Amino acid sequence: MSVPSDMMVTVTATDADTAAAMLSYSGNVSSCASLTGAVTTVRCPQRAQYTGRATVRDPDGNEDSVTFSFGPCQTGSTDF
């Protein structure tokens, strides 16, 4: 049986003509959770490699996305 654990996903984005508070964040991590902000804690069972995708959108409709992955009991951070 896999025990779920928390993983904090932090998305850092900048936009030259938009304040950070005006950016919207969305995405998900495999089948575990949805990303709802710049920082989201997801809870996933420790049994597999998980893939995620985060999208940041400004009020003008411009957006960019990034994919990432992490495995069971993995710590650290990755810059994209």
C-alpha positions as CSV (number, residue, x, y, z in Angstrom):
1,M,0.0,0.0,0.0
2,S,1.4,3.4,-1.0
3,V,1.3,6.1,1.6
4,P,0.5,9.6,0.2
5,S,2.8,12.4,1.0
6,D,2.8,16.1,0.3
7,M,4.9,17.8,-2.4
8,M,5.0,21.6,-2.7
9,V,4.9,22.7,-6.4
10,T,6.2,26.3,-6.8
11,V,5.9,28.0,-10.2
12,T,7.9,31.3,-10.6
13,A,6.9,33.5,-13.5
14,T,7.6,37.1,-14.5
15,D,5.9,39.3,-17.1
16,A,7.5,42.6,-18.2
17,D,4.2,44.4,-18.4
18,T,2.0,42.6,-15.8
19,A,2.2,42.6,-12.0
20,A,2.8,39.2,-10.5
21,A,-0.5,39.3,-8.7
22,M,-2.3,39.6,-12.0
23,L,-1.0,36.3,-13.4
24,S,-3.2,33.2,-13.2
25,Y,-1.9,29.7,-12.6
26,S,-3.4,26.4,-13.6
27,G,-2.3,22.8,-14.3
28,N,-2.1,19.4,-12.7
29,V,0.1,16.6,-11.5
30,S,-0.8,13.3,-13.1
31,S,-4.0,12.1,-11.5
32,C,-3.1,13.5,-8.0
33,A,-4.1,17.1,-7.9
34,S,-4.8,20.4,-9.7
35,L,-2.5,23.4,-9.5
36,T,-4.3,26.5,-8.5
37,G,-1.7,29.1,-7.8
38,A,2.0,30.0,-7.8
39,V,2.4,27.6,-4.8
40,T,0.3,24.5,-4.5
41,T,0.7,21.5,-2.2
42,V,-0.2,18.3,-3.9
43,R,-0.7,14.9,-2.2
44,C,0.3,11.9,-4.2
45,P,0.9,8.2,-3.2
46,Q,4.6,7.3,-3.1
47,R,4.5,4.6,-5.8
48,A,5.4,6.1,-9.2
49,Q,7.0,8.8,-11.2
50,Y,4.5,11.7,-11.6
51,T,4.4,14.2,-14.4
52,G,2.9,17.7,-14.1
53,R,2.2,20.6,-16.3
54,A,1.8,24.2,-15.1
55,T,0.4,27.1,-17.2
56,V,0.7,30.8,-16.4
57,R,-1.6,33.3,-18.2
58,D,-1.6,37.1,-18.1
59,P,-4.8,39.2,-18.4
60,D,-4.1,39.7,-22.1
61,G,-4.4,36.0,-22.7
62,N,-0.7,35.4,-23.3
63,E,0.4,32.1,-21.7
64,D,3.3,29.8,-21.2
65,S,3.5,26.3,-19.9
66,V,6.1,24.0,-18.4
67,T,6.2,20.3,-17.7
68,F,8.0,18.7,-14.8
69,S,8.3,15.4,-13.0
70,F,9.2,13.9,-9.6
71,G,9.4,10.5,-8.1
72,P,8.6,8.9,-4.8
73,C,10.4,10.5,-1.8
74,Q,12.2,12.9,-4.1
75,T,13.3,16.3,-2.7
76,G,14.9,19.3,-4.2
77,S,13.9,21.8,-6.8
78,T,14.1,22.2,-10.6
79,D,14.3,25.5,-12.5
80,F,12.7,25.7,-15.9
